[in-house]
């Protein structure tokens, strides 16, 4: 689990293409002295497992599924945002981030303003419904606040239903790769976990007043195990 607060930026030093996966060696700006084999690191927003490490950097493996579902950040020389998994006693500065990329968004517009950037992104259609003004979204591993969205929930007629805007402060631009975004840049997007859980719960009878574990006659009463198929009297 992560928070979307980037610790540092790393450079992809080497890639090795295997038959079923890609091995990537990453050199952080400063190597963590206490890194452990098998721990999770969010690389560009994707949760990956450390398979080896030394004083200069660490390696991770990317499956074909990961390569197909994420933005093309994996070339040698590319820079990626890095965050180690959160600890129980750490400050929760961002929001709940799993590191499971939901889709790839595209940067549509970049408006440089004094002290900040306003960026417009286009989300995959299946993710647009999770975006709300003042809600959270993860882009390339960075926890960000949505400023506005298109469609009925938004207040800007110039935005499509699948578009949303972000306002990036100088510190975020300085310590992440987001200052390199230009129109056409593709970025990893992870929707808010809470929104996805609510949608899943509603899909199981929430719209009919049913609750998980209940019944049609009394949705608040837990199911008795004796009523289940195959149960013995």
C-alpha positions as CSV (number, residue, x, y, z in Angstrom):
1,X,0.0,0.0,0.0
2,X,1.2,3.5,-0.9
3,X,0.2,7.1,-0.3
4,X,1.1,8.8,-3.6
5,X,3.8,11.0,-2.0
6,X,6.8,10.5,-4.2
7,X,10.1,9.9,-2.3
8,X,12.4,10.4,-5.3
9,X,12.9,10.0,-9.0
10,X,14.8,7.2,-10.5
11,X,16.4,6.5,-13.9
12,X,15.9,3.3,-15.9
13,X,19.5,2.2,-16.4
14,X,19.0,-1.1,-18.2
15,X,16.3,-3.4,-19.5
16,X,16.5,-7.1,-20.4
17,X,13.7,-8.6,-22.5
18,X,12.9,-12.2,-21.6
19,X,10.3,-14.5,-23.2
20,X,7.7,-13.8,-20.6
21,X,8.7,-10.6,-18.8
22,X,11.0,-7.6,-18.8
23,X,13.7,-7.1,-16.2
24,X,14.3,-3.4,-15.4
25,X,17.3,-2.0,-13.5
26,X,16.5,1.4,-11.8
27,X,19.0,3.8,-10.4
28,X,17.4,6.1,-7.8
29,X,18.8,9.6,-7.3
30,X,20.0,8.3,-3.9
31,X,19.9,4.6,-3.1
32,X,18.0,3.5,0.0
33,X,20.5,1.9,2.4
34,X,17.8,-0.3,4.0
35,X,16.2,-1.7,0.9
36,X,15.1,-5.3,1.2
37,X,14.7,-8.2,-1.3
38,X,11.1,-8.8,-2.1
39,X,9.7,-5.5,-0.9
40,X,7.2,-3.5,-2.9
41,X,8.1,-0.2,-4.6
42,X,5.7,1.9,-6.7
43,X,7.5,2.7,-10.0
44,X,5.6,5.2,-12.0
45,X,2.5,4.2,-10.1
46,X,2.9,0.5,-10.7
47,X,3.5,-1.8,-7.6
48,X,6.6,-3.9,-8.4
49,X,8.7,-6.3,-6.4
50,X,12.5,-5.8,-5.8
51,X,14.2,-8.9,-7.2
52,X,17.8,-7.7,-6.5
53,X,19.7,-4.6,-5.4
54,X,23.2,-3.2,-4.8
55,X,24.7,0.1,-3.9
56,X,23.8,1.7,-7.2
57,X,20.2,0.5,-7.8
58,X,17.6,-2.2,-7.8
59,X,15.9,-4.5,-10.3
60,X,12.2,-5.4,-10.8
61,X,10.4,-7.7,-13.2
62,X,7.4,-6.6,-15.3
63,X,5.0,-9.1,-16.7
64,X,3.5,-8.8,-20.1
65,X,0.2,-7.9,-18.5
66,X,1.9,-5.0,-16.7
67,X,3.5,-3.8,-19.9
68,X,0.2,-4.0,-21.7
69,X,-1.7,-2.1,-19.0
70,X,0.7,0.7,-18.2
71,X,2.1,3.7,-20.0
72,X,5.3,3.2,-22.1
73,X,7.7,4.5,-19.4
74,X,10.1,1.5,-19.5
75,X,12.8,2.5,-22.0
76,X,16.4,2.9,-21.0
77,X,17.1,6.5,-19.9
78,X,13.5,7.2,-18.9
79,X,12.8,8.7,-15.5
80,X,10.1,7.3,-13.1
81,X,8.6,8.4,-9.8
82,X,9.5,6.1,-6.9
83,X,7.7,5.4,-3.6
84,X,8.4,2.6,-1.1
85,X,5.4,1.0,0.6
86,X,4.1,2.9,3.5
87,X,4.7,1.8,7.1
88,X,2.1,1.6,9.9
89,X,3.6,4.6,11.8
90,X,4.1,6.9,8.8
91,X,2.2,10.1,8.1
92,X,-0.6,9.6,5.6
93,X,0.1,12.6,3.4
94,X,-1.7,11.5,0.2
95,X,-4.5,9.0,-0.2
96,X,-4.9,5.2,-0.4
97,X,-2.9,4.0,-3.4
98,X,-2.6,0.3,-4.2
99,X,-0.2,0.5,-7.1
100,X,-2.5,-1.4,-9.4
101,X,-2.8,0.8,-12.5
102,X,-6.4,1.0,-13.8
103,X,-5.6,2.4,-17.2
104,X,-3.6,5.0,-19.2
105,X,-4.7,8.6,-19.5
106,X,-3.4,11.2,-22.0
107,X,-2.3,14.7,-21.4
108,X,-4.4,17.0,-23.6
109,X,-3.4,20.5,-22.5
110,X,-0.7,22.2,-20.3
111,X,-1.3,25.7,-19.2
112,X,1.7,27.3,-17.4
113,X,0.7,29.9,-14.9
114,X,2.8,31.9,-12.4
115,X,3.7,29.4,-9.7
116,X,1.8,26.4,-11.0
117,X,0.6,24.4,-14.0
118,X,-2.9,23.5,-14.9
119,X,-3.2,20.3,-16.9
120,X,-6.1,18.7,-18.7
121,X,-6.1,14.9,-19.0
122,X,-8.3,12.5,-20.9
123,X,-9.2,9.3,-18.9
124,X,-10.1,6.0,-20.4
125,X,-14.0,5.9,-20.6
126,X,-14.3,3.2,-18.0
127,X,-12.4,5.3,-15.4
128,X,-14.1,8.7,-16.0
129,X,-17.0,7.9,-13.7
130,X,-14.6,7.7,-10.7
131,X,-13.4,11.2,-11.1
132,X,-15.1,14.0,-9.1
133,X,-14.2,17.6,-8.3
134,X,-12.0,17.7,-5.2
135,X,-11.6,14.0,-5.3
136,X,-8.3,12.0,-5.4
137,X,-6.6,10.4,-8.3
138,X,-3.1,8.8,-8.8
139,X,-1.2,9.8,-12.0
140,X,2.2,8.2,-12.5
141,X,2.2,7.3,-8.8
142,X,1.5,10.9,-7.6
143,X,-1.5,11.6,-5.4
144,X,-3.3,14.5,-6.9
145,X,-6.6,16.4,-6.4
146,X,-9.0,16.7,-9.3
147,X,-9.9,20.3,-9.9
148,X,-12.8,19.8,-12.3
149,X,-14.3,17.2,-14.6
150,X,-16.4,17.3,-17.8
151,X,-19.9,16.0,-18.2
152,X,-22.9,16.6,-15.8
153,X,-20.8,16.6,-12.7
154,X,-18.5,19.3,-14.0
155,X,-18.8,23.1,-14.3
156,X,-16.7,23.5,-17.4
157,X,-18.5,23.2,-20.8
158,X,-15.2,23.0,-22.6
159,X,-14.3,19.6,-21.1
160,X,-15.5,16.3,-22.5
161,X,-17.2,13.8,-20.2
162,X,-13.9,11.8,-20.0
163,X,-11.6,14.9,-19.3
164,X,-10.5,16.3,-16.0
165,X,-8.1,19.0,-14.8
166,X,-5.2,19.0,-12.3
167,X,-3.5,22.0,-10.6
168,X,0.2,21.3,-9.9
169,X,2.1,23.4,-7.4
170,X,5.9,24.1,-7.9
171,X,7.0,21.5,-5.3
172,X,5.1,18.7,-7.0
173,X,6.7,19.7,-10.3
174,X,10.1,19.9,-8.8
175,X,10.2,16.5,-7.0
176,X,8.4,14.4,-9.6
177,X,8.5,13.7,-13.4
178,X,5.3,15.7,-13.9
179,X,7.2,18.7,-15.1
180,X,8.0,16.7,-18.3
181,X,4.4,16.2,-19.3
182,X,3.4,17.7,-22.6
183,X,0.3,17.3,-24.8
184,X,0.2,13.6,-25.9
185,X,2.1,12.3,-22.9
186,X,0.5,9.0,-21.6
187,X,0.4,8.5,-17.9
188,X,-0.6,5.7,-15.5
189,X,-3.9,6.3,-13.8
190,X,-5.3,4.7,-10.7
191,X,-8.8,5.7,-9.6
192,X,-9.8,6.2,-6.0
193,X,-10.1,2.9,-4.2
194,X,-13.1,4.0,-2.1
195,X,-15.1,4.9,-5.3
196,X,-14.4,1.4,-6.7
197,X,-15.5,-0.3,-3.5
198,X,-18.8,1.7,-3.4
199,X,-19.5,0.8,-7.0
200,X,-18.9,-2.9,-6.3
201,X,-21.2,-2.9,-3.3
202,X,-24.0,-1.2,-5.2
203,X,-23.6,-3.8,-7.9
204,X,-24.6,-6.5,-5.4
205,X,-28.1,-5.3,-4.8
206,X,-27.4,-1.9,-3.4
207,X,-29.8,-0.3,-5.8
208,X,-32.6,-2.6,-4.6
209,X,-32.0,-1.9,-0.9
210,X,-30.3,-5.2,-0.3
211,X,-27.2,-5.5,1.8
212,X,-24.4,-8.0,1.6
213,X,-25.3,-11.1,3.6
214,X,-29.0,-10.3,3.9
215,X,-32.0,-11.6,2.0
216,X,-34.7,-10.2,-0.2
217,X,-37.3,-10.4,2.5
218,X,-35.2,-8.9,5.2
219,X,-32.0,-7.4,3.8
220,X,-30.7,-6.4,7.3
221,X,-30.9,-10.0,8.7
222,X,-27.7,-12.1,8.1
223,X,-28.3,-15.3,6.2
224,X,-28.6,-18.4,8.4
225,X,-26.1,-21.1,7.4
226,X,-28.9,-23.7,7.4
227,X,-30.5,-22.0,4.4
228,X,-27.5,-22.4,2.2
229,X,-27.5,-25.0,-0.5
230,X,-26.0,-28.3,0.7
231,X,-26.3,-27.4,4.4
232,X,-27.3,-30.2,6.7
233,X,-30.4,-29.7,9.0
